[in-house]
């Protein structure tokens, strides 16, 4: 009897052990509703100590209470003063080892800004913005300088650009010396430069392409200002919100802290126009009837071409882009079109290492992407398919053709059946024209069921070869008929356009809204205002007159407004130039969306400078969003407690 009772006790003990193990395993994965690990990793020590002075060693070791990882160290971690040789950053279990390669400067505060790169290895809980500081001198410099970098062209936050200080206040230092102290902007375009000594500074931004921490390439996005700053600080109070869960506030507490100034610097970054001229790539001949030269920058003096296996005299029709940086040569002779390889000597202006335009001579082979033999096979195949189709028609006794008609000139008519009164109608030709007969174009207006001839203008668009503009005085709530005779357009290969007819109905005024923006805050008379869609794309553009910008014929919907100061009067936004001390043209956004309704006129006052630049661009059309990583640390246990109907008290982490 005693033996049986002992066996029962042993069995009961083993059941208890097994149940304990299962429960323990269940809590680790939370399938039974246990608590999550929401705590970020905690620093338990470092060598040297954080904030140490008189440091001589270039190796820093930071110890944590759990296994950690560093995400994207090359982009997120930044050392200041800037290191010309990249530091080595390694993770070894529960510690981070940073080894600086540059010689340590005497009497200098060093900061290693990890941003939000550090998180625990299992749950990915981020430590948050963490900076390690030490000094080679006897004291730590503690001032901070903060602000935002925006793209000058559209006020988008610029992520990942370096922002740095100079205590040398000369106008040319940006090209001569590395930045003194640096930081990098986050997803909001926000930067904080730490470890700053007392003094007077200028602030610059640099998208450093070559890692030398100074501006020496036109491809680098930059921002600069002549304003100087003297860092300072004062005690301040901020409000911190304590959340019970994701929906309910537990408490709002007053937290004392040191407020560093300046903290509201705004830098407007731009990229200079690329004026160095060179051939971007080998000439392209995607289509057999033309080849294209792509230059980094245009020049009025066009390249000279000498044919080595063909006669270049009167061989081309040149189509140049407005800036003359893209040049397309149409082959006039079909013999050249059928020639697979065009060997030529190309003479053009190129910028040398000293920035001077010199003549460059290249010998190039321009090859057709599709060979003449393959094109002939494809043509033969299409002819055979056409003949089979005609044979079937013949056998069925239906009308058929015995001769294949020539290929027509397929003009792209940008004409809408439903049209706005201010819509610009264009015709796009697939190839250069040798014949254009405007008398073969007819526009008729319907008045009381009768059709009448209507005047119009037709001309080639400026700075283009193959685009034509059709201009008429379109009247609201009116029907039109656009009719074009066959062979109105004939290209250089003899292809003729077929007849074209398109009915047009101009919409009634009752279908539109009108928007009037009353501008203030700028006395400049060169304000250009743009109406934008939800993709930040300009739909209409007007020049402000007497402080007013008016948009007519707006379809009902939601719009946004942008303006820029057109200093040179060319009707387009222009970038800046550092050497010429020229800032990019100022850009402003109306800070709210604008709802337009049919039959309604909307009038809105707009002080261009009334809202800080960092808060002007509406969130709905801002493409650069804050980093998602900043949202990772969340109190999932509070949510879990709410689901269970119990109170959860978060454990405070002592650091």
Residue pairs with C-beta under 8 A, 6 or more apart in sequence:
23 32
26 32
26 34
27 34
27 35
28 34
30 36
30 640
33 640
33 643
33 644
35 637
35 640
36 123
36 636
36 637
36 640
37 120
37 122
37 123
37 125
38 123
38 125
38 633
38 634
38 635
38 636
38 637
39 120
39 125
39 651
39 653
40 119
40 120
40 125
40 126
40 127
40 128
40 633
40 653
41 64
41 65
41 66
41 68
41 118
41 119
41 120
41 125
41 127
42 64
42 65
42 66
42 653
42 655
43 50
43 62
43 63
43 64
43 65
43 655
44 63
44 64
44 65
45 62
45 63
46 60
46 61
46 62
46 63
46 132
47 60
47 61
48 55
48 57
48 60
48 134
49 134
50 62
50 132
50 133
50 134
51 133
51 134
51 140
52 134
52 135
53 134
53 135
53 137
53 138
53 139
53 140
54 135
54 136
54 137
54 138
55 104
55 110
55 134
55 135
55 136
56 104
56 136
58 99
58 100
58 101
58 104
59 97
59 98
59 99
59 100
60 97
60 98
60 99
60 100
60 112
60 132
60 134
61 95
61 96
61 97
61 98
62 95
62 96
62 98
62 132
63 94
63 95
64 94
64 95
64 96
65 94
66 94
66 120
66 121
66 122
67 93
67 94
67 120
67 121
67 122
68 91
68 94
68 96
68 118
68 119
68 120
68 121
68 127
69 91
69 118
69 119
69 120
69 121
70 77
70 89
70 91
70 96
70 114
70 117
70 118
71 117
71 118
71 119
71 629
72 117
73 89
73 117
74 86
75 160
75 184
76 114
76 115
76 116
76 117
76 184
77 89
77 112
77 113
77 114
77 115
77 117
78 112
78 113
78 115
78 162
78 182
78 183
78 184
79 87
79 98
79 100
79 110
79 111
79 112
79 113
80 110
80 111
80 113
80 181
80 182
80 183
80 193
80 194
80 195
81 105
81 108
81 110
81 180
81 181
81 182
82 162
82 164
82 178
82 179
82 181
82 182
82 213
83 100
83 101
83 102
84 102
84 178
84 211
84 212
84 213
85 101
85 102
86 101
86 211
87 98
87 99
87 100
87 101
88 97
88 98
88 99
88 101
89 96
89 97
89 98
89 99
90 96
90 97
90 99
91 97
96 118
98 112
98 132
100 110
104 110
104 136
105 136
106 136
106 137
107 135
107 136
107 137
107 138
108 135
108 136
108 137
109 133
109 134
109 135
109 137
109 140
109 141
109 195
109 197
110 133
110 134
110 135
110 136
110 195
111 131
111 132
111 133
111 181
111 194
111 195
112 131
112 132
112 133
113 129
113 130
113 131
113 183
113 184
113 194
114 127
114 129
114 130
114 131
114 132
115 129
115 130
115 184
115 186
116 126
116 127
116 128
116 129
116 627
116 629
116 630
118 126
118 127
118 130
119 125
119 126
119 127
119 632
124 632
125 632
125 633
126 629
126 630
126 632
126 633
128 633
131 194
133 140
133 194
133 195
134 140
135 141
140 195
141 195
141 196
141 197
141 198
142 195
142 233
143 195
143 196
143 197
143 198
143 231
143 232
143 233
143 260
144 192
144 193
144 194
144 196
144 231
144 233
144 260
144 263
145 165
145 192
145 193
145 196
145 201
145 203
145 229
145 231
145 260
145 262
145 263
145 265
146 190
146 191
146 192
146 193
146 260
146 262
146 263
146 264
146 265
147 163
147 190
147 191
147 203
147 262
147 263
147 264
147 265
147 266
147 267
148 157
148 185
148 188
148 189
148 190
148 191
148 265
148 266
148 267
148 614
149 157
149 158
149 161
149 163
149 185
149 189
149 191
149 205
149 223
149 266
149 267
149 268
149 269
150 156
150 157
150 158
150 189
150 266
150 267
150 268
150 269
150 613
150 614
151 157
151 158
151 268
151 269
151 270
152 223
152 268
152 269
152 270
152 575
152 576
152 583
152 584
152 585
152 587
153 270
153 573
153 575
153 584
153 587
154 536
154 562
154 587
154 617
155 587
155 589
155 613
155 616
155 617
156 189
156 617
156 622
156 623
156 624
157 185
157 187
157 188
157 189
157 190
157 622
157 624
158 185
158 189
158 205
158 207
158 221
158 269
158 624
159 185
159 186
159 187
159 189
159 624
159 627
160 184
160 185
160 207
161 184
161 185
161 205
161 206
161 207
161 221
161 223
161 269
162 179
162 182
162 183
162 184
162 205
162 206
162 207
162 208
162 213
163 182
163 183
163 184
163 185
163 191
163 193
163 203
163 204
163 205
163 206
163 267
164 179
164 180
164 181
164 182
164 183
164 193
164 203
164 204
164 205
164 206
164 213
165 179
165 180
165 181
165 182
165 193
165 196
165 201
165 202
165 203
165 204
166 173
166 174
166 177
166 179
166 180
166 201
166 202
166 204
167 180
167 199
167 200
167 201
168 177
169 200
169 202
169 228
171 226
171 581
173 202
174 204
174 206
174 214
174 215
174 222
174 224
174 578
175 214
175 215
175 216
175 578
176 214
177 214
178 212
178 213
178 214
179 204
179 206
179 213
179 214
180 201
181 193
181 194
181 195
181 196
182 193
182 213
183 191
183 192
183 193
183 194
184 191
185 191
185 205
186 626
186 627
186 630
187 624
187 625
187 626
187 627
187 630
188 626
189 614
189 624
196 231
198 230
198 231
199 230
199 231
200 228
200 229
200 230
201 228
201 229
201 230
201 231
202 224
202 225
202 226
202 227
202 228
202 229
203 225
203 227
203 229
203 265
203 267
204 215
204 222
204 223
204 224
204 225
204 267
205 221
205 222
205 223
205 224
205 267
205 269
206 213
206 214
206 215
206 220
206 221
206 222
207 220
207 221
207 222
207 269
208 220
209 217
209 219
209 220
210 216
210 217
215 222
215 578
218 271
218 272
218 273
218 274
218 275
218 276
219 271
219 274
220 271
221 269
221 270
221 271
222 269
222 270
222 271
222 272
222 578
223 267
223 268
223 269
223 270
224 267
224 578
225 267
229 262
229 265
231 260
231 261
231 262
232 260
232 261
233 258
233 259
233 260
233 261
234 258
234 259
234 261
235 256
235 257
235 258
235 259
236 256
236 257
236 258
236 259
237 254
237 255
237 256
237 257
238 254
238 255
238 257
239 252
239 253
239 254
239 255
240 252
240 253
240 255
241 249
241 251
241 252
242 249
242 250
242 251
242 252
242 253
243 249
243 250
243 635
243 638
244 250
244 638
244 642
245 635
245 638
245 639
245 641
245 642
246 634
246 635
246 638
246 639
264 612
266 612
266 613
266 614
268 583
268 584
268 613
270 575
270 576
270 583
270 584
271 575
272 575
272 576
272 577
272 578
273 297
273 575
273 577
274 296
274 297
275 297
275 351
276 296
276 297
276 351
276 355
277 295
277 296
277 297
277 298
277 299
277 349
277 350
277 351
277 357
278 295
278 296
278 350
278 351
279 293
279 294
279 295
279 296
279 348
279 350
279 360
279 362
280 294
280 295
280 296
281 294
282 364
283 291
283 292
283 293
283 346
283 364
283 366
284 291
284 292
284 294
285 291
285 292
285 342
285 366
285 367
285 368
285 369
286 292
286 369
287 369
288 331
288 337
288 338
288 368
288 369
288 370
288 372
288 375
289 330
289 331
289 337
289 431
289 493
290 328
290 329
290 330
290 331
291 328
291 329
291 331
291 342
291 366
292 326
292 327
292 328
292 329
293 303
293 326
293 327
293 329
293 346
293 348
294 325
294 326
295 324
295 325
295 326
295 327
295 348
296 325
297 323
297 325
298 321
298 323
298 324
298 325
299 324
299 349
299 357
300 324
301 349
302 318
302 320
302 324
302 327
303 327
303 346
303 347
303 348
304 346
304 347
304 348
305 312
305 316
305 329
305 344
305 345
305 346
305 347
306 312
306 344
306 345
306 347
307 315
307 342
307 343
307 344
308 343
308 344
308 345
308 363
309 339
309 341
309 342
309 343
310 336
310 339
310 342
310 343
310 344
312 344
314 332
315 331
315 332
315 333
315 336
316 329
316 330
316 331
316 332
317 329
317 330
317 332
317 432
317 465
317 492
318 327
318 328
318 329
318 330
319 327
319 328
319 329
319 330
319 432
319 465
319 466
320 326
320 327
320 328
320 465
321 327
321 463
322 463
330 431
330 432
330 492
331 337
332 492
334 493
336 342
338 372
339 368
339 372
340 367
340 368
340 371
340 372
341 365
341 366
341 367
341 368
342 365
342 366
343 363
343 364
343 365
343 366
344 363
344 364
344 366
345 361
345 362
345 363
346 361
346 362
346 363
346 364
347 359
347 360
347 361
348 359
348 360
348 362
349 357
349 358
349 359
349 360
350 357
350 358
350 359
350 360
351 357
351 358
352 358
383 404
386 404
387 404
390 400
390 401
390 402
391 400
393 399
393 400
394 400
406 495
406 496
407 495
408 495
408 496
408 497
408 498
409 429
409 430
409 431
409 489
409 490
409 491
409 495
409 496
409 497
409 498
410 430
410 497
411 427
411 428
411 429
411 430
411 489
411 497
411 500
412 427
412 428
412 429
412 430
413 425
413 427
413 482
413 500
413 502
414 425
414 426
414 427
414 428
415 425
415 470
415 482
415 502
415 504
416 423
416 504
417 502
417 503
417 504
417 505
418 505
418 507
419 425
419 474
419 504
419 505
419 506
419 507
420 474
420 506
420 507
420 512
420 553
420 555
421 474
421 475
421 476
421 506
421 507
421 552
421 553
422 474
422 552
422 553
423 474
424 469
424 471
425 469
425 470
425 471
425 472
426 461
426 467
426 468
426 469
426 470
427 467
427 468
427 470
428 466
428 467
428 468
429 466
429 467
429 468
429 489
429 491
430 466
430 491
431 466
431 491
431 492
431 493
431 495
432 465
432 466
432 491
432 492
433 466
433 489
433 490
433 491
433 492
434 490
434 491
434 492
435 487
435 489
435 490
436 468
436 488
436 489
437 485
437 487
437 488
437 489
438 458
440 484
440 485
440 487
440 488
441 456
441 458
441 470
441 482
441 483
441 484
441 485
441 488
442 453
442 482
442 483
442 484
442 485
443 453
443 454
443 455
443 456
443 472
443 480
443 481
443 482
443 483
444 451
444 452
444 453
444 454
444 480
444 481
444 483
445 451
445 452
445 454
445 475
445 478
445 479
445 480
446 478
446 479
446 480
446 481
451 481
454 472
454 480
455 472
455 473
456 470
456 471
456 472
457 469
457 470
457 471
457 472
458 468
458 469
458 470
458 471
459 468
459 469
460 467
460 468
460 469
461 467
461 468
461 469
470 482
472 480
474 480
474 504
474 506
475 506
476 506
476 507
476 508
476 509
477 506
477 507
477 508
477 509
478 505
478 506
479 503
479 504
479 505
479 506
480 503
480 504
480 505
480 506
481 501
481 502
481 503
481 504
482 500
482 501
482 502
482 504
483 499
483 500
483 501
483 502
484 497
484 499
484 500
484 501
485 499
486 496
486 497
486 498
486 499
487 496
487 497
488 497
489 496
489 497
490 496
490 497
510 598
510 599
511 555
511 556
511 598
512 552
512 553
512 554
512 555
512 598
512 599
513 554
513 555
513 556
513 596
513 597
513 598
513 599
513 600
513 601
513 602
514 550
514 551
514 552
514 553
514 554
514 600
514 601
514 602
515 531
515 550
515 551
515 554
515 559
515 594
515 596
515 601
515 602
515 603
515 604
516 548
516 549
516 550
516 551
516 601
516 602
516 603
516 604
517 529
517 544
517 548
517 549
517 550
517 561
517 590
517 604
517 606
518 547
518 548
518 603
518 604
518 605
518 606
519 527
519 529
519 544
519 547
519 548
519 549
519 563
519 606
519 608
520 547
520 605
520 606
520 607
520 608
520 610
521 606
521 607
521 608
521 609
521 610
522 565
522 608
522 609
524 565
525 544
526 543
526 565
526 566
526 567
526 569
527 543
527 544
527 549
527 563
527 564
527 565
527 566
527 608
528 541
528 542
528 543
528 544
528 563
528 564
528 565
528 566
528 571
529 541
529 542
529 543
529 544
529 549
529 561
529 562
529 563
530 538
530 539
530 540
530 541
530 561
530 562
530 563
530 564
531 538
531 539
531 540
531 541
531 551
531 554
531 559
531 560
531 561
532 538
532 539
532 559
532 560
532 561
532 562
532 621
533 539
533 559
533 560
534 558
534 560
534 620
534 621
535 621
536 560
536 562
536 621
536 623
538 562
539 559
540 551
541 571
542 549
542 550
542 551
543 549
543 566
543 571
544 563
549 563
554 596
555 596
556 596
556 597
556 598
557 595
557 596
558 593
558 594
558 595
558 596
559 593
559 594
559 596
560 589
560 590
560 593
560 594
560 618
560 620
560 621
561 589
561 590
561 594
561 606
562 587
562 588
562 589
562 590
563 587
563 588
563 589
563 608
564 573
564 585
564 586
564 587
564 588
565 585
565 586
566 572
566 573
566 585
567 574
567 585
568 574
573 584
573 585
573 587
574 584
574 585
575 584
575 585
576 582
576 583
576 584
588 608
588 609
588 613
588 616
589 616
589 617
589 618
590 604
590 606
590 616
591 611
591 615
591 616
591 617
591 618
592 618
593 618
593 620
594 602
594 604
596 602
635 650
637 648
637 650
638 648
638 650
640 648
641 647
641 648
642 648
